[in-house]
Amino acid sequence: MAGTDSTRQAVTPGPTPAIILVRPQMGENIGAAARAMKNFGLDRLRLVAPRDGWPNPRAVAMASRADDILDQATLYADGPAAVADLHAVYATTARAREMEKPCLTPRAAVADMRDRLGQGQQIGILFGGEKAGLDNDDATLAQTIIQVPANPAFSSLNLGQAVLLVAYEWFTSGPLPEMEATGEGLPASLDELAFFENRLEDELTRHGFLKPPEKRPSMMRNLRNIFRRADLTGQELRSLHGVVSALIRRDEDAGV
């Protein structure tokens, strides 16, 4: 559908969020997502373990002249690798998952993204696969949940539709954000944060904190959610590393 004169605006280079499709199944839906991105000024596509492999000719057929988005897409083996270089991630899901995270509409989430991008942060938006969406571990990667207000009896969206909706909100929310100095350090990248979380998990396991074993995954998800919500800067993360190191040295000195 062609846009009216009042809704058209030029697309200029600038900071934009990365669209991350986690375990997409059908090439057609990847192509539909790429077309939606092209419609609304987004060009950074990341694919996590697509079921039918990559590249996929069905995606090209559905993209309808958004081939450049597909050609430039980057492929990742898992979610942590796909978000490693980012500072903040938003997860789109129709389910609350009982996680203590900010939950925003697409419009409110886009406003937050623009603020972060203006500060120089790198942003990503996670979309789950067609069959089951994002799982708990995927959602744990994100600081913020995006939920679309929809019929509670039928709230699940097609993958291409979900990308289209968020991309539309991005495009119509105003001009691209301008970079501005805030005087504050950037949040740690998610790769740096994951390194600390894994180090902490190793030490907690060594000291018998993560018991019983069957509860270890959920306990670590809870801890990871705490650190994701905190928006820790690199300096703050280094301070936490220092705390862990001090405790390790104390154990070593005590012969533990």
For each residue, the residues with C-beta under 8 A, 3 or more apart:
1:
2:
3: 7 8
4: 7 8
5: 8
6:
7: 3 4 172
8: 3 4 5
9: 171
10:
11: 41
12: 176
13:
14: 176 177
15: 117 118 123 176 177 179
16: 41 42 43 44 117 170 176
17: 42 44 90 113 117 123 124 125 170
18: 44 45 46 86 122 123 124 125
19: 33 37 42 44 45 46 124 125 127 163 167
20: 46 47 48 79 82 83 89 124 125 126 127
21: 24 30 33 45 46 47 48 50 127 129 159 163
22: 48 49 79 82 126 127 128 129 134 138
23: 48 49 50 51 128 129
24: 21 29 30 33 47 50 51 127 129 130 159
25: 29 50 51 52 129 130 131
26: 29 30 51 52 58 130
27: 30 31 50 52 56 57 58 59 62
28: 31 32 58 59 61 62
29: 24 25 26 32 33 62 130 158 159 160
30: 21 24 26 27 33 34 47 50 56 59 62 70 159
31: 27 28 34 35 56 58 59 60 61 62 63 64 66 70
32: 28 29 35 36 62 63 158 159 160 163 164
33: 19 21 24 29 30 36 37 45 127 159 160 163 164
34: 30 31 37 38 45 59 63 66 69 70 73
35: 31 32 38 39 62 63 64 66 160
36: 32 33 39 40 160 163 164 167 168
37: 19 33 34 40 42 43 45 66 69 163 167
38: 34 35 42 43 63 65 66 68 69
39: 35 36 164 167 168 171
40: 36 37 164 167 168 170 171
41: 11 16 167 170 171
42: 16 17 19 37 38 167 170
43: 16 37 38 68 69 72
44: 16 17 18 19 72
45: 18 19 21 33 34 37 69 70 72 73 74
46: 18 19 20 21 73 74 75 76 82 124
47: 20 21 24 30 50 54 73 74 75 76
48: 20 21 22 23 76 77 78 79 81 82
49: 22 23 76 77 78
50: 21 23 24 25 27 30 47 53 54 56 75
51: 23 24 25 26 129
52: 25 26 27 56 58
53: 50 56
54: 47 50 73 75
55: 59 60 70
56: 27 30 31 50 52 53 59 60
57: 27 60 61
58: 26 27 28 31 52 61 62
59: 27 28 30 31 34 55 56 62 63 70
60: 31 55 56 57 63 67 70
61: 28 31 57 58
62: 27 28 29 30 31 32 35 58 59
63: 31 32 34 35 38 59 60 66 67 69 70
64: 31 35
65: 38
66: 31 34 35 37 38 63 69 70
67: 60 63 70 71
68: 38 43 71 72
69: 34 37 38 43 45 63 66 72 73
70: 30 31 34 45 55 59 60 63 66 67 73
71: 67 68
72: 43 44 45 68 69
73: 34 45 46 47 54 69 70
74: 45 46 47
75: 46 47 50 54
76: 46 47 48 49 79 81 82
77: 48 49 81
78: 48 49 81 82
79: 20 22 48 76 82 83 126 137 138 141
80: 83 84 141 190 191 194
81: 48 76 77 78 84
82: 20 22 46 48 76 78 79 124
83: 20 79 80 86 89 124 126 141 190
84: 80 81 189 190 191 194
85: 122 189 190 191
86: 18 83 89 122 123 124 189 190
87: 116 121 122 123 186 187 188 189 190
88: 113 116 121 122 123 124 143 144 187 231
89: 20 83 86 123 124 125 126 141 142 143 144 190
90: 17 104 109 113 123 124 125 126 142 143 144 145 146
91: 125 126 134 138 139 141 142 144 145 146
92: 125 126 127 128 134 145 146 147 148 162 166
93: 97 128 133 134 139 145 146 147
94: 133 147 148 150 155 156 157
95: 133
96: 99 103 145 147
97: 93 136 139 145
98:
99: 96 136 139 140 145 221 225
100: 225 229
101: 139 142 143 144 145 225 228 229
102: 143 144 145 229
103: 96 144 145 146 147
104: 90 108 109 112 144 145 146 147
105: 108 109 146 147 148 149
106: 109 110 146 148 165 166 169
107: 110 111 169 173
108: 104 105 111 112
109: 90 104 105 106 112 113 144 146 166 169
110: 106 107 113 114 166 169 170 173
111: 107 108 114 115 173
112: 104 108 109 115 116 144
113: 17 88 90 109 110 116 117 123 125 170
114: 110 111 117 118 173 174 177
115: 111 112 118 119 177
116: 87 88 112 113 119 121 123
117: 15 16 17 113 114 120 121 123 177
118: 15 114 115 177 178 179 180
119: 115 116 179 180 182 184 186
120: 117 179 186
121: 87 88 116 117 186 187
122: 18 85 86 87 88 189
123: 15 17 18 86 87 88 89 90 113 116 117
124: 17 18 19 20 46 82 83 86 88 89 90
125: 17 18 19 20 89 90 91 92 113 146 166
126: 20 22 79 83 89 90 91 92 134 138 139 141 142
127: 19 20 21 22 24 33 92 134 159 162 163
128: 22 23 92 93 132 133 134 135 138 159
129: 21 22 23 24 25 51 132 133 159
130: 24 25 26 29 158 159
131: 25
132: 128 129 135
133: 93 94 95 128 129 156
134: 22 91 92 93 126 127 128 138 139
135: 128 132 138 139
136: 97 99 139 140 221
137: 79 140 141 221
138: 22 79 91 126 128 134 135 141 142
139: 91 93 97 99 101 126 134 135 136 142 145
140: 99 136 137 221 224 225 228
141: 79 80 83 89 91 126 137 138 190 228
142: 89 90 91 101 126 138 139 145 228
143: 88 89 90 101 102 228 229 231
144: 88 89 90 91 101 102 103 104 109 112
145: 90 91 92 93 96 97 99 101 102 103 104 139 142
146: 90 91 92 93 103 104 105 106 109 125 166
147: 92 93 94 96 103 104 105
148: 92 94 105 106 155 157 162 165
149: 105
150: 94 154 155 157
151: 154 155
152: 155
153:
154: 150 151
155: 94 148 150 151 152
156: 94 133
157: 94 148 150 161 162 165
158: 29 32 130 161 162
159: 21 24 29 30 32 33 127 128 129 130 162 163
160: 29 32 33 35 36 163 164
161: 157 158 164 165
162: 92 127 148 157 158 159 165 166
163: 19 21 32 33 36 37 127 159 160 166 167
164: 32 33 36 39 40 160 161 167 168
165: 106 148 157 161 162 168 169
166: 92 106 109 110 125 146 162 163 169 170
167: 19 36 37 39 40 41 42 163 164 170 171
168: 36 39 40 164 165 171 172
169: 106 107 109 110 165 166 172 173
170: 16 17 40 41 42 110 113 166 167 173
171: 9 39 40 41 167 168
172: 7 168 169
173: 107 110 111 114 169 170
174: 114
175:
176: 12 14 15 16
177: 14 15 114 115 117 118
178: 118
179: 15 118 119 120
180: 118 119
181:
182: 119
183:
184: 119 233
185: 233 234 235
186: 87 119 120 121 233 234
187: 87 88 121 231 232 233 234
188: 87 192 193 196 232 233 234 236 237
189: 84 85 86 87 122 192 193
190: 80 83 84 85 86 87 89 141 193 194
191: 80 84 85 194 195
192: 188 189 195 196 234 237
193: 188 189 190 196 197 227 228 232 237
194: 80 84 190 191 197 198
195: 191 192 198 199
196: 188 192 193 199 200 227 237 240 241 244
197: 193 194 200 201 220 223 224 227
198: 194 195 201 202
199: 195 196 202 203 241 244
200: 196 197 203 204 223 244
201: 197 198 204 205 210 220 223
202: 198 199 205 206
203: 199 200 206 207 244 247 248
204: 200 201 207 209 210
205: 201 202 208 209 210 216
206: 202 203
207: 203 204
208: 205 211
209: 204 205
210: 201 204 205 213 215 216 219 220
211: 208 215 216
212: 215 216
213: 210 216
214:
215: 210 211 212 218 219
216: 205 210 211 212 213 219 220
217: 220 221
218: 215 221 222
219: 210 215 216 222 223
220: 197 201 210 216 217 223 224
221: 99 136 137 140 217 218 224 225
222: 218 219 225 226
223: 197 200 201 219 220 226 227
224: 140 197 220 221 227 228
225: 99 100 101 140 221 222 228 229
226: 222 223 229 230
227: 193 196 197 223 224 230 232
228: 101 140 141 142 143 193 224 225
229: 100 101 102 143 225 226
230: 226 227 236
231: 88 143 187
232: 187 188 193 227 236 237 240
233: 184 185 186 187 188 236 237
234: 185 186 187 188 192 237 238
235: 185 238 239
236: 188 230 232 233 239 240
237: 188 192 193 196 232 233 234 240 241
238: 234 235 241 242
239: 235 236 242 243
240: 196 232 236 237 243 244
241: 196 199 237 238 244 245
242: 238 239 245 246
243: 239 240 246 247
244: 196 199 200 203 240 241 247 248
245: 241 242 248 249
246: 242 243 249 250
247: 203 243 244 250 251
248: 203 244 245 251 252
249: 245 246 252 253
250: 246 247 253 254
251: 247 248 254 256
252: 248 249 255 256
253: 249 250
254: 250 251
255: 252
256: 251 252
